[in-house]
Amino acid sequence: MGKKRVVITGMGAITPIGNNLIEYTSALKNGLSGCEEIKSFDTTKFKTKFACEVKSYDPLDYFDRKESRKMDIFSQFGMIAAEEAIIHSEINLDKINKNRVGVIWGSGVGGIETFQNELINFAENDKNPRFNPFFIPKLIPDICPGIIAIKYDFRGPNFATVSACASGSNAIIDAYNYILSDTSDIIITGGSESAVNETGVGGFNALKALSERNDSPETASRPFDRDRDGFVLGEGGGALILEEYNHARNRDAKIYGEVIGFGMSCDAHHITAPHPEGEGARLVMENALKSAQIKIEDIDHINVHGTSTPLGDKSEIKAIEKIFGNHAERINICSTKSMTGHLLGAAGAIESIAALISINDSFIPPTINHFNYDEEINPKLNLTLNKYQSRDVNIAMSNTFGFGGHNTSLVFKKYN
């Protein structure tokens, strides 16, 4: 397994700060906030009235009406991101062995909007209560990789990973391992989510997980800031084309980076709260460094989980300092959730893409909305505050953690 190499040959994104890869890259560099007052439903009854929604989204710009009605929005986002990644990779679909092309996809909650709307419609229809025949196929998280495969006739491994906010990263890890094991030549992987609805906002409000900074939505996601008060819900999708190195070389593909290792761990502490000393986060990064067979000094950049919660940001920073010691001050750390909000099961996908952008475009996206230093966070750390920083990045790490204590860490390297 160790003799094979896995490279990235395509990417696609639909996010709250850009509806394609080019727009997303530009917004990351310019520190654009994707947070606004929620437009998709009436927020009168809710404590939080804002989110990071995908802007100007009309499914009929991408699908015909009949097709769009058969898919929950999370699947629509997944299809859009996957199509862009396939086009970006310049794969000749007529010349590849589709038996060896898989789709492995992540989503934390799947078709939550479909679930919500179908229950409401059933409860409110006194004369003829019934469920839509597409209710279950639209709802289940594994339908997104299924419909991507159906569209392109990809007959390799096909399934969904569900590990809360780590789902997208777990999908990428699985894709990496399936290529290493010679099960597939190419896997389309990533994640998508669409939980900006009454159920999603109401549920996270009940957990007291969301920011309630209704007077300033655009600055509500403020990782590491002293006054952070919770995360901002986001939506969208991201896709990566993972490909076996020789297969990519044989078709003269452009290579955007290499996956060189990963880590997984569990906090084994609490269903929603992180370990206060960051023990699960420490373990997952240690596992990733070991898997990648690199030294701590080799890490140039970490795109952290950094959700803007009081406990989560602090515990992740503790973990970084424990592992990297003095080198921690030489790493560019950033949280792109300050711009995109938290895309739950899609977070690992769009943040892996952000890490690859940092490698290819030689800049670190900023952690925006930082106004006041938290005395419990080391001010000597370079958190890339408020403005991007130019830097050559050879190796980048992307961390993603989920409710239930699920931790993932991916390590990407510049291709040379």
Secondary structure, DSSP 8 states (H G I E B T S, - for coil): -TT--EEEEEEEEEBTTBSSHHHHHHHHHHT----EE--SS--TT-S--EEB--TT--GGGTS-HHHHHTS-HHHHHHHHHHHHHHHHHT--TTSS-GGGEEEEEE-SSSSHHHHHHHHHHHHH-SSS----TTHHHHHSTTHHHHHHHHHHT--S-EEEE--GGGHHHHHHHHHHHHHHTTS-SEEEEEEEE---SHHHHHHHHHTT-B---TT-GGG---TTBTT---B-BB-EEEEEEEEEHHHHHHTT----EEEEEEEEEE--S-SSS--TT-HHHHHHHHHHHHHHT--GGG--EEE----S-HHHHHHHHHHHHHHHGGGGGGSEEE-THHHH-B-GGGHHHHHHHHHHHHHHHTEE--B----SB-TTS-TTSB--BSS-EE---SEEEEEEEETTTEEEEEEEE---
